[in-house]
């Protein structure tokens, strides 16, 4: 059972300055990650084989921790430079109909379009739900006999809507379910085994920095997705000199070259912090922080498009002020020292579990100042 002290230690590790509410864009590295990176950099500077191997062992550790959080075997996990790399491995190996929302993050939409254009065997089935939510009902209504796979984000980057993976599995049957999990992995509990491919990256909520991507390929995915982008590291055994072996039967097939061991060290360190604190505990605190953001938005009558149901959101709260209010609200937030993402008239506020009362007070003050100057 996870002790309270483990969660307390995790919360205490957020040492940034007040005002940061942009974790959905970038996560400032945790103290433990920074320390591990510095130590491993020194080890790689020694030229000793034992030191190089010690740092390299973080690849195994990171894969095992990803597998632990998903509830699977490490042989089905492969490290990637980013979420996008993992999604491209999955999508480029598909044939038939692929359903996805037009409003998905470009990691999905661009990869799907490029794969369709390059091979002609992938037929894209675009879905445009009015609210942007890829709900089970939306997916059910759009399914066709040609649909072979459905790609969704665990948490939508625009609205903060959190997909119900279990319900999506019930709707799509034995079709492949491909999930971009970057905006929720390790922050909320999810039925990842309902999916067939789960891709993520540690540079946002996990606080591990860039280069810390990963992908899990379930049994169905390994059977049906061709490892089109498989490189010389995508085999079993030693370096393939003077021969070209078949790709590995495991997730290793979906790799190109050797992993960045320093990135693996950062990812493993960040994942260990999450495992020790407990995803359920993290989700509970994160839900409270997003509720705090919604409280201030409601108090000052700023519309929220993110679902109110805690099970249908994670760490993103998206505000949608009236067109004439978007710029003044963004300016007020900036003037009060708050970092958020403003895009297409919406303001995305993304607190983390370590977001303190001082940052929330700044947020409330910014909305109060905006409200007092607003012309009704």
C-alpha positions as CSV (number, residue, x, y, z in Angstrom):
1,X,0.0,0.0,0.0
2,X,1.3,3.5,-0.9
3,X,2.2,5.5,2.2
4,X,1.1,9.1,2.6
5,X,4.7,10.0,3.0
6,X,5.4,8.9,-0.6
7,X,2.7,11.3,-1.9
8,X,3.9,14.0,0.4
9,X,7.5,13.6,-0.9
10,X,6.1,13.8,-4.5
11,X,4.2,17.0,-3.7
12,X,7.2,18.6,-2.0
13,X,9.3,17.9,-5.1
14,X,7.6,20.7,-7.0
15,X,10.1,23.5,-6.5
16,X,9.3,25.9,-9.3
17,X,8.3,29.5,-8.9
18,X,4.6,30.4,-8.4
19,X,2.6,31.1,-11.5
20,X,3.2,28.1,-13.7
21,X,0.0,26.7,-15.1
22,X,1.2,25.2,-18.4
23,X,2.0,21.6,-17.6
24,X,0.2,20.4,-20.7
25,X,2.8,22.2,-22.8
26,X,6.0,21.5,-20.8
27,X,6.8,20.1,-17.4
28,X,9.8,21.6,-15.6
29,X,12.1,18.8,-14.6
30,X,11.8,17.4,-11.1
31,X,14.8,17.7,-8.7
32,X,15.3,13.9,-8.8
33,X,15.4,13.9,-12.6
34,X,17.9,16.8,-12.7
35,X,20.1,15.1,-10.1
36,X,20.0,11.7,-12.0
37,X,20.8,13.4,-15.3
38,X,23.8,15.2,-13.9
39,X,25.1,12.1,-12.2
40,X,24.7,10.0,-15.3
41,X,26.4,12.6,-17.5
42,X,29.4,12.4,-15.3
43,X,29.4,8.6,-15.5
44,X,29.4,8.7,-19.3
45,X,32.4,11.0,-19.1
46,X,34.6,8.4,-17.4
47,X,35.1,6.1,-20.4
48,X,34.7,3.1,-18.1
49,X,32.6,0.3,-19.5
50,X,31.0,-0.4,-16.2
51,X,29.8,3.2,-16.0
52,X,28.5,3.1,-19.5
53,X,26.6,-0.1,-18.8
54,X,25.3,1.3,-15.5
55,X,23.7,4.2,-17.3
56,X,22.5,1.9,-20.1
57,X,20.6,-0.3,-17.6
58,X,18.1,2.6,-17.3
59,X,16.6,1.5,-20.6
60,X,15.5,-1.8,-18.9
61,X,14.3,0.1,-15.9
62,X,12.2,2.6,-17.8
63,X,10.6,-0.2,-19.9
64,X,9.7,-2.1,-16.8
65,X,8.2,0.9,-15.1
66,X,6.1,1.8,-18.2
67,X,4.9,-1.8,-18.3
68,X,4.1,-1.7,-14.6
69,X,1.9,1.4,-15.0
70,X,0.1,-0.2,-18.0
71,X,-0.2,-3.6,-16.4
72,X,1.7,-5.5,-19.0
73,X,5.1,-7.1,-19.8
74,X,8.2,-5.1,-20.5
75,X,8.8,-7.0,-23.7
76,X,5.8,-5.2,-25.2
77,X,7.3,-1.8,-24.4
78,X,9.8,0.0,-26.5
79,X,11.4,3.4,-25.8
80,X,10.9,6.2,-28.4
81,X,12.3,9.7,-28.9
82,X,8.7,11.0,-28.5
83,X,5.0,10.2,-28.6
84,X,5.0,11.0,-32.3
85,X,7.6,8.4,-33.2
86,X,5.5,5.7,-31.5
87,X,2.4,6.8,-33.2
88,X,4.1,6.8,-36.6
89,X,5.3,3.3,-36.0
90,X,1.8,2.2,-35.3
91,X,0.0,4.2,-38.1
92,X,2.5,3.5,-40.9
93,X,2.1,-0.2,-40.4
94,X,-1.7,-0.1,-40.7
95,X,-3.9,-1.0,-43.7
96,X,-7.7,-0.4,-44.1
97,X,-9.8,2.3,-42.5
98,X,-8.4,4.4,-39.7
99,X,-10.9,6.6,-37.7
100,X,-9.7,9.7,-35.9
101,X,-10.9,13.2,-35.1
102,X,-9.9,16.1,-37.2
103,X,-9.2,18.1,-34.1
104,X,-6.7,15.6,-32.7
105,X,-3.1,16.8,-31.9
106,X,-1.0,16.8,-35.1
107,X,1.0,13.9,-33.9
108,X,-2.0,11.8,-35.0
109,X,-3.4,13.8,-37.9
110,X,-0.2,14.5,-39.7
111,X,1.1,10.9,-39.3
112,X,-2.1,9.5,-40.6
113,X,-2.2,11.8,-43.6
114,X,1.5,11.1,-44.5
115,X,0.9,7.4,-44.2
116,X,-2.2,7.5,-46.3
117,X,-0.4,9.6,-49.0
118,X,2.7,7.4,-49.0
119,X,1.1,3.9,-49.2
120,X,-2.4,4.3,-50.4
121,X,-3.4,1.3,-48.3
122,X,-4.6,3.4,-45.4
123,X,-8.0,5.0,-45.7
124,X,-8.7,7.9,-43.3
125,X,-12.2,8.2,-41.7
126,X,-12.3,11.7,-40.3
127,X,-14.7,12.4,-37.4
128,X,-15.8,16.0,-36.4
129,X,-17.8,15.9,-33.2
130,X,-19.4,19.3,-32.4
131,X,-17.8,19.6,-29.0
132,X,-14.5,17.9,-29.9
133,X,-15.2,15.0,-27.6
134,X,-14.4,11.5,-29.1
135,X,-17.1,9.8,-27.0
136,X,-18.1,6.2,-27.4
137,X,-21.4,7.3,-29.0
138,X,-19.5,9.4,-31.6
139,X,-17.2,6.5,-32.4
140,X,-20.1,4.1,-32.7
141,X,-22.0,6.3,-35.1
142,X,-19.0,6.7,-37.3
143,X,-17.9,3.0,-37.5
144,X,-18.1,1.2,-40.8
145,X,-17.3,-2.2,-42.1
146,X,-14.0,-0.8,-43.4
147,X,-12.8,0.5,-40.1
148,X,-9.8,-1.4,-38.9
149,X,-8.5,0.9,-36.2
150,X,-9.5,3.9,-34.1
151,X,-7.0,6.5,-32.9
152,X,-7.8,8.8,-29.9
153,X,-6.1,10.9,-27.3
154,X,-6.5,9.8,-23.7
155,X,-6.9,13.5,-22.9
156,X,-7.7,15.9,-25.6
157,X,-5.1,18.7,-25.8
158,X,-7.7,21.4,-26.7
159,X,-10.6,20.7,-24.3
160,X,-9.2,18.4,-21.6
161,X,-11.8,15.7,-22.4
162,X,-10.6,12.4,-21.1
163,X,-11.6,9.4,-23.2
164,X,-13.2,6.3,-21.7
165,X,-10.9,3.5,-23.1
166,X,-13.0,0.7,-21.6
167,X,-16.2,2.0,-23.3
168,X,-14.4,2.6,-26.5
169,X,-13.2,-1.0,-26.5
170,X,-16.8,-2.2,-26.1
171,X,-17.9,-0.1,-29.0
172,X,-15.2,-1.0,-31.5
173,X,-15.0,-4.7,-30.8
174,X,-11.8,-6.3,-32.0
175,X,-10.6,-3.4,-34.1
176,X,-7.3,-1.8,-33.0
177,X,-7.4,1.1,-30.5
178,X,-4.4,3.4,-30.7
179,X,-4.0,5.9,-27.9
180,X,-1.9,9.0,-27.6
181,X,-1.5,9.1,-23.8
182,X,0.9,12.0,-23.3
183,X,-1.6,14.3,-21.6
184,X,-2.6,11.8,-18.9
185,X,-0.1,8.9,-18.5
186,X,0.9,8.6,-14.9
187,X,-1.5,11.3,-13.8
188,X,-4.9,9.4,-14.1
189,X,-5.8,5.8,-13.8
190,X,-6.9,4.3,-17.2
191,X,-7.7,0.9,-18.6
192,X,-4.7,0.8,-20.9
193,X,-5.2,-2.9,-21.6
194,X,-8.4,-1.9,-23.4
195,X,-6.1,-0.4,-26.0
196,X,-3.8,-2.0,-28.4
197,X,-1.2,0.7,-28.7
198,X,-0.3,3.3,-26.1
199,X,2.2,6.0,-26.8
200,X,3.4,8.7,-24.4
201,X,6.3,11.1,-23.6
202,X,7.8,12.2,-20.3
203,X,8.4,15.8,-21.0
204,X,5.1,17.2,-19.8
205,X,3.4,15.8,-16.7
206,X,6.1,13.3,-15.8
207,X,8.7,16.0,-15.6
208,X,11.4,14.0,-17.4
209,X,12.4,16.3,-20.2
210,X,12.5,15.8,-24.0
211,X,13.5,12.5,-25.6
212,X,11.7,10.4,-23.1
213,X,9.0,8.8,-25.3
214,X,7.7,5.2,-25.1
215,X,5.2,2.9,-26.8
216,X,3.4,-0.2,-25.8
217,X,2.1,-2.7,-28.4
218,X,-0.4,-5.3,-27.3
219,X,-0.7,-8.8,-28.8
220,X,-3.3,-7.7,-31.3
221,X,-1.1,-4.8,-32.4
222,X,2.0,-7.1,-32.8
223,X,-0.1,-9.4,-35.0
224,X,-1.7,-6.8,-37.2
225,X,0.7,-3.8,-37.5
226,X,3.6,-4.2,-39.8
227,X,6.9,-2.8,-38.4
228,X,7.5,-0.7,-41.5
229,X,9.9,1.7,-39.9
230,X,11.9,-1.1,-38.1
231,X,15.6,-0.4,-38.1
232,X,18.7,-2.4,-37.2
233,X,17.8,-2.3,-33.5
234,X,14.4,-3.8,-34.3
235,X,15.7,-7.3,-34.2
236,X,16.4,-10.0,-31.6
237,X,20.1,-10.8,-30.9
238,X,23.3,-9.1,-31.7
239,X,24.2,-6.5,-34.3
240,X,23.1,-7.8,-37.7
241,X,26.3,-7.8,-39.6
242,X,26.4,-9.4,-43.1
243,X,22.8,-10.4,-42.9
244,X,19.4,-8.7,-42.4
245,X,17.3,-10.7,-40.0
246,X,13.5,-10.5,-39.7
247,X,12.1,-7.9,-37.3
248,X,11.6,-9.0,-33.7
249,X,8.3,-10.6,-32.8
250,X,8.2,-8.3,-29.7
251,X,7.7,-4.5,-29.5
252,X,11.5,-4.2,-30.1
253,X,10.5,-4.4,-33.8
254,X,9.2,-0.9,-33.5
255,X,12.6,0.7,-33.0
256,X,15.1,2.2,-35.3
257,X,18.4,2.8,-33.5
258,X,19.7,2.5,-30.0
259,X,17.9,4.5,-27.3
260,X,19.3,7.6,-25.6
261,X,20.4,6.2,-22.3
262,X,20.4,9.6,-20.6
263,X,16.8,10.1,-21.7
264,X,16.0,6.6,-20.4
265,X,17.6,7.5,-17.0
266,X,15.4,10.7,-16.8
267,X,12.3,8.7,-17.7
268,X,13.0,5.9,-15.3
269,X,13.6,8.4,-12.5
270,X,10.4,10.3,-13.2
271,X,8.3,7.1,-13.5
272,X,9.7,5.8,-10.2
273,X,8.5,8.9,-8.5
274,X,5.0,8.3,-9.9
275,X,4.9,4.7,-9.0
276,X,6.0,5.4,-5.4
277,X,3.4,8.2,-5.0
278,X,0.6,6.1,-6.6
279,X,-1.3,7.1,-9.7
280,X,-4.6,7.0,-7.8
281,X,-3.3,9.4,-5.2
282,X,-1.9,11.7,-7.9
283,X,-5.2,11.7,-9.8
284,X,-7.1,12.6,-6.6
285,X,-5.0,15.6,-5.9
286,X,-4.9,16.7,-9.6
287,X,-8.7,16.5,-9.7
288,X,-8.8,18.9,-6.7
289,X,-6.5,21.3,-8.5
290,X,-8.5,21.4,-11.7
291,X,-11.7,21.9,-9.5
292,X,-9.9,24.9,-8.0
293,X,-9.3,26.4,-11.4
294,X,-13.0,25.8,-12.3
295,X,-14.1,27.4,-9.1
296,X,-12.4,30.7,-10.0
297,X,-13.6,30.5,-13.6
298,X,-17.2,30.1,-12.4
299,X,-16.8,32.8,-9.8
300,X,-15.8,35.3,-12.4
301,X,-18.2,33.9,-15.1
302,X,-15.6,32.7,-17.5
303,X,-17.0,29.7,-19.5
304,X,-15.3,26.4,-19.2
305,X,-15.4,23.8,-22.0
306,X,-13.7,21.0,-20.0
307,X,-16.0,18.3,-18.6
308,X,-17.1,18.8,-15.0
309,X,-17.2,15.1,-14.3
310,X,-13.8,14.3,-12.7
311,X,-13.7,11.0,-14.5
312,X,-13.8,12.7,-17.9
313,X,-10.9,15.1,-17.3
314,X,-7.3,15.1,-16.1
315,X,-5.1,18.1,-15.6
316,X,-6.3,20.5,-18.4
317,X,-9.0,23.1,-17.9
318,X,-9.9,25.0,-21.0
319,X,-11.6,28.4,-20.7
320,X,-13.5,29.9,-23.6
321,X,-14.3,33.5,-22.9
322,X,-16.4,35.6,-25.3
323,X,-14.4,36.7,-28.3
324,X,-14.0,40.3,-27.0
325,X,-12.8,39.0,-23.7
326,X,-10.1,36.5,-24.8
327,X,-7.2,39.1,-25.2
328,X,-8.0,41.0,-22.0
329,X,-8.2,37.8,-20.0
330,X,-4.9,36.5,-21.5
331,X,-3.3,39.9,-20.7
332,X,-4.5,39.8,-17.1
333,X,-3.1,36.3,-16.6
334,X,0.3,37.4,-18.0
335,X,0.3,40.6,-16.0
336,X,-0.1,38.5,-12.8
337,X,2.8,36.3,-13.7
338,X,0.9,33.3,-14.8
339,X,2.0,31.0,-17.6
340,X,-0.8,29.4,-19.6
341,X,-1.4,28.5,-23.3
342,X,-3.6,30.8,-25.4
343,X,-4.8,29.4,-28.7
344,X,-7.7,30.2,-31.1
345,X,-9.5,32.3,-28.5
346,X,-9.3,29.7,-25.8
347,X,-7.1,29.7,-22.7
348,X,-5.7,26.3,-21.5
349,X,-4.9,26.2,-17.8
350,X,-3.0,23.2,-16.7
351,X,-2.1,22.9,-13.0
352,X,-0.2,19.9,-11.5
353,X,-0.5,18.3,-8.2
354,X,2.3,20.5,-6.9
355,X,0.5,23.7,-7.9
356,X,0.3,25.6,-4.6
357,X,-2.1,28.0,-3.0
358,X,0.1,31.0,-4.0
359,X,-0.3,30.1,-7.7
360,X,-4.1,29.7,-7.3
361,X,-4.3,33.0,-5.5
362,X,-2.5,34.7,-8.5
363,X,-5.0,33.0,-10.8
364,X,-8.0,34.2,-8.8
365,X,-6.5,37.7,-8.6
366,X,-6.0,37.7,-12.4
367,X,-9.6,36.7,-13.0
368,X,-10.8,39.3,-10.5
369,X,-8.8,42.1,-12.2
370,X,-10.1,41.0,-15.6
371,X,-13.7,40.9,-14.4
372,X,-13.6,44.3,-12.8
373,X,-12.4,45.8,-16.1
374,X,-14.8,43.9,-18.2
375,X,-17.5,45.9,-20.1
376,X,-20.9,44.2,-19.9
